[in-house]
Amino acid sequence: MFRGGHVFGEATLSDHAQAVFGDVYTSCADYIQHFTLEQERRALLNALRYHGMHERIIHITTAAPETCDYIWNTIFTRWLMQSQDDTIFWISGKPGSGKSTLMKYIVSSPQTQHFLNSRSS
């Protein structure tokens, strides 16, 4: 096919743009794909939201100082730093044993973010 002085065979316009613009095209395509995935992730999280979803955490007892610090000396920290997004760290225990209190501690601890940031470095 002939357009504007250029011959295009079976190549698509996308192939031609990639050939002409190289890395710039690839970077833009990667950005668009990442942006689309981010939009899908946000849409999924928004679909899971419900009225009052944060009320449960308000009623969970805050851990006494140093009560949950042991978690940073367990396999949990290795999992936090090395796990892929598709793995689950399962915390189990008897009713009233402090699972929710431990989770509230982990979620609100600055150390959690520290370990997560070290994973992406």
Secondary structure, DSSP 8 states (H G I E B T S, - for coil): -EETTEE--S--HHHHHHHHHTHHHHHHHHHHHHHHHHHHHHHHHHHH--TTTTHHHHTS----TTSSGGGGGSHHHHHHHH--TT--------TTSSHHHHHHHHHH-HHHHHHHHHHH-
